[in-house]
Amino acid sequence: MSATSLVFSRDEFKSRLQKTQSELGLRGLSGMLIHTPENIFYLTGYQSPGYYMYQCLVVPASGDPVLVLRRGELSNVQTYSWLPESQVRTYDDTNDPVALTADTVREIGITPGAIGLETGSWFLPVRNYQKLEQLLGDFRLTDAQGTVEGLRVIKSPAEIAYIREACTVADCSMQAGLDAIRAGVNEDEAAAAMFSGMILAGGEYLGMEPFISSGYRSGNMHAAWGHKVIGDGETLLLEVAGARNRYHGALMRAAYTGTPTDEIKRATEVCIASLNAALEAVRPGATAGEVDEACRGTIERAGLYEQFRKRTGYSIGVAFAPDWGEGHIMSLQRDDSRVLMPGMVFHIPPALRVPNRYGVGFSETILVTETGCEVLTKLPRELTIAKGVNA
């Protein structure tokens, strides 16, 4: 495998590993067991849609990490990762991967004591935790959630470059969806256009499916295409991400078939104004709560908070299903005192929904810069007027 097969330089991967190991030392941990696919990718470059099978990166506080994974995935390590085969332990489908993990901890000489775990990982089920606790009886399993995520929140120039590419994919996908919608068309056709636009623009498999909903369904959060025929005089809410080398950028837009009502016009104006206010508040030194206040406050003053009632935005970057966001790392939400820093990337998606009636929403993926923010998604921030029945 040549270095050109890696999505980041070896030096960048080594720097990430060194920072992780330094953090383990500061926390008094002799090592860490990493089960989260995004964190494994971040440290090694290894990726595969087969992450639903057990995998674990065993990281000592010093020395070389070892990746435990299904034997069939070894070629993906060879393709995507900087890890040599000597730093990989594989199991067959009939073997016990948790036992192999415990054996690997001892094999590479991690000193008994406190060893970190991601207790919030979706990929460490209770039974595996309990088995690790049993097999590593001379270790103290310690919550180390956030060790790697704390490094991921500020993106490197190379990461930002991939997010820019992902945002271009999202723009293309969204434009294809907006171009496809009109009264009388099935939501499935618009969804197919979005997928086609995404893939033809170079998009890769997503952390979460695109969303497209019309009429009453547009008022329901996370409504994906549902075989409904788009009617005349209906709102449509579309949200999609693009992915490049596992890095995501997301975008939300709203549309209306025919002439929008005064209620829809006002909801659109308030929603766009709240997004603009959030963007104006983004700058180094501002807190996540201040950005949320700018967005949410605009909606509250308009008397529409009951249609909002959520966080303003979330960090976005590396993602595998089931989510394209990094909200578990950092969110823009009420009273959050975390400070924004250059290199952070957020998806800011204010939406106003009346369940089972209508919904409008507009979003951008943005980069915190040295002086403010840069909007990475590029489509016009406006309600798209689609053709009605008689158009």
N, C-alpha and C positions, 0 to 999 in steps of 0.2 A: 504494500500500500504506500502510495506517495503522499507527501504532505498536502498536495493539491486536492486530495480526497476529503480533507477536513474542512468543515465550514468555518472554523476559526484556526488561527495559528497555534502551533504547539505552545508557544510562549504564553498566549492568552489562557489556554487550558491550564498550564502549570501555575500561572498566577492565581487562578481561581482555586485550585487545589491548595496552594500554599496559604491563601487567606482563610480557607475553610479549616485547615489544620491549625492555624494560629488561633482561630476562634475556639477550637476544641481545647487547646492548651489553656486558654484564658478561663474556660468553663470547668477545668479540672477533669476533662474526659480523656480516657485512654484511646478512644476511637468512636466511630459512629456507624450505624447501619442505616443506609439511605434506601428507601423503597419508592419514593416519588419519581415518576418517569421524567418530569421536567428537571428535577435536580440531578438525576443520573445523566441526562443529556447535557446539562450545563457543565458538569465536571468532566465528562468523558467524550461527548460527541455522539455516543451510541443512541440510536433511535430505531424504533420499529412499531408498527401498529399492533404487534404481538405483546404489548406490555400488560395485557390482561392476565398473562401467565406470570408466575412469581419471578421477580428479579430483585436483586439487592446489591448495592455497591458498599463494600466493606472498606471503610476509610480509617486507617490508624492515625493516631495523633502525629506520627512522623513515619515516613516511609511510603511505599507504593500501595495504592488501593487495589482491591481485587473485586471483579464483577462476577456475581453469581447469577446465572440465567439458564434458560432452557437451551438444550444443545442445538436445536434447529436454528437458533438466533445467532450462532457463532459467526456466520458469514456477514451478518449486519455489523457486528463489532469490527470485523476486518475491513468493512467498507467505510464505516462512518467514524470510528473511534481511534484515538491515539494509543489506546491500550494494546500492548503486545499480548500474544496468546498466553504467555506465562502469567499474565495478570487476569486470567479468566478461568472460572470454574464452572463447568456445565453439568446439568443433570438431565437424564432421560425422563420421559413422562411417567415412568413407573417408579422413579426415585423420589426421595423426600428432600425438597429444596431447602426447607427450614433447617433440617439436620445438616445439610451441606454448608449452610451459612454459619452455623455454630462451629462446625469443624474448621471452616476457613478462618474464623476469628482466632482460633487457637493456633492454626497452622502458620499464620503470618506473625504470630508473636505479640498480639495485643495483650497488654498487661491486665490481669484481673483487677477490677475496680469499677468505676463508673463508666458506662458505655452509653452513648447517645442513641436515641430513637426519635423518629418523627411520629409522635403520638397522634397527630392530626392527619396523617396520610390516609387517603382513601384506599391505598394499596397495602395496608398493614392490618388485615382483619384481626379480630380479637383472638381467634384460635391460634393464629401464627404468633401473635404477641405472647400468648400464654405458653406456647411451645418453646419460643426463644427464652422466656424466663426460666423454664424448666431446664433446658439444655445448657444454659449459661448461668447455672446456679451460683458460680463464684464471681459473677459480675452483678453490678447493680444497674438495671435498666433505668435510664434517666431521660426525661423529656428534653430533647434538643431541637424541637420544632422551631423553625425560623433561622437556623444556623446558615443554611445555604440561601434561603429566601432573602435574608438581609443583604446578601451580595447582589442578588438578581434585580433588586428594585432600581438601581442606577445602571443604565445600559452603557456599554462601551460603544465607540464609534462603529465597530463592525456590527454589533447588534442593531444599532439604529439604522444602519444601511439596509439590513434585512427587513426591518419594520417599515421603512419607506417603500420597499418593493411590495410588501404585503398590503400596504395602503393603496398602492396603484392597482393591485388585484381587486381589492374591495371596491374601489371606484368603478372599475370596469364591470364587475358583477352587478353592482347596484344600478348602473346606467342601463345595462341589459334588461334588468327587471323592470325599471321604470318605463323603458321603451315598449315592453311587452304588454303592459296592463291597459285594459280598456273594458268598458262594459260588454258583457257577453262572453268574455274569455274566462276559462277555468283558471283558478289559482295555480293548478299544476303546471300550466303552460308558462306562467310567469316564473315559477320556481325553476322549471327546466331552463329557461333563458338565463336566470341568475347563475345556475350551476355551469351552464355552457360558457357564459362570459367569464366566470371565475377560472375555469380550467384552461380556456384558450388564452387567458392573460398570464398563464404560468402559475396559477394557484395550486396548492397542494392540499392534502387531506386536512380537514379542519378540526379544531377542538370542540366545535359545536355546530350544528346544522344552521343554515340560513333560516330566517323567519319571514314569511309573507302572509298577511291576513287581510281580509276585506270585510267591509260592513261591520256587523255586530262583533265579528271575531277580532277585529282590530283593537277592540277595547280590552282584550284578554291577554295578559302578559305571556310571552313566549309561545304565542300561537304560530305554529308552522303551517305550511300549505295544507289545506284540508279538503281538496276536491270540490270546493264551493265555486259556483259561477259568480264572477264579479258583476254586481248590479249597478244600475244607474244611481247617481246621488249617494255614493258610498265613499267612506275614507278607506285608505289602505296604509298599512304600516309595514315597512320593509326594513330588515336589519341583516347585515351579512358581515363576515370577516374574510380577509384574505390571509393566506399563510405562505411563508417562504422560509424554508429551512427551520420549521417549527416556530418561527416568530410570526405573530399575528398583528393585524391592524383591523379595526372594525368601523362600521359606518351604519347610521340609521337615517332613513328619510320617510316622509309621508306623501301621499298622493290623494287625489279626489277625482271621481268620475263625474264630469259635468260641472255645474256652477256651485261652488261651496256655499254653505249657509253662513249666516253671520256668526253662529256659534262656532263653527269650524274655523272661520277666519280668525276669530278672537283667540281660540285655543292655539292656533298656529302662531300667531303674533307673540303670545305669552311664552310659548315654548322656545321659539327662536330667540326671544329677548333674554330668557333665562340662560340659554347656552352662551349667548354673546357676553352676558355678565360674568359667567364662569370663566370664559377665556380671558377676559380683561383682568380677572383676579389672579390668574396663574402667573407666578413669578418666583424666583428663588427667594426663600425667606418667608413666603406666605405659608400659612398652615393649610392642611387639608380641610379643616373646619371652616376656614375663611372662604375657600373656594366654594364649598357647599353652601355657605350662607349667601354668597352672591347669587348662586343659581336658585336655591330654595326660597330665599327671601323675595326674589322677583315673582315667583309663583305664589307665595303666600300673600304678598301685597295685592295680587290680582284676584285673590279670593278663590284660588283653584288648588289649594294644597291637597284637598281630599282626593284629587285626581292624580296626585304625584306620590307622596308618601314612600320615598325610597332614598337611597344614597344618590349623590350627584354623579359619581364616576368611580373608576377603579383602574389600578395599574394593569398594563397589558404588555405581553412579551412572549416568552416561551409557553407553549400550551399543547397538551394532549387532551383528548376527550376525557371527561365530560364537559369541559369549560374552556372557552378561549381567553378568559381573563385571569388576572392575578389579584382579584379582590381580597383573597386571603392574606396577601402580602401587604397591600396598602389600598385603602379606599378613601375617596373624598366624601366625607360624611359628617354629620352634625357633631360639633364639639371635639373633633379629632385634632389633636395638637401636633401631630407629626408635621415636620417642616419639609416643604418642597425644595428639591435641589436639582441643579442642571443634570440632564441625562435621564431623569425620570420620564416615563411615557404613560399617558392615561387615555382611556376611552371615556368620554363624557357624554352620556346619552339621556338627557332629560326627555321624558315622555309624559303626556297627559292622557289618561285613559278613563273612560266610563265603561265599566264592565258590561259586556253584551250590548253595547251601543256603538261606541266609536273610540278611536285612539289616534293620536298624532304624536310624532316624535322626530327629533333631529339630533344628530350626534356628530362628533369629530374625534379622531385620534390625534392627540397633541403631544409635542415634545417640550419639556421644560428647558429653556435655554438660559444663557447667562443673564439675559435682560428681560425675559418674559416667557412667551410661548410661541411655538411654531405649529401651525395646523398642518398635519401630514396628509389628511384626506382632502380632496380638492373639488368635489361636486358643489354646485350652487346650493346655498342654504335657503331653500324655498319650497313651498308646497307645489308639487307637480300636478298640473291639471291634465287628466287623462280624458280620452274620448268617452262621451256618454253614448247612450243607445242611439240617439238621433243625429250624432255628429258624423 
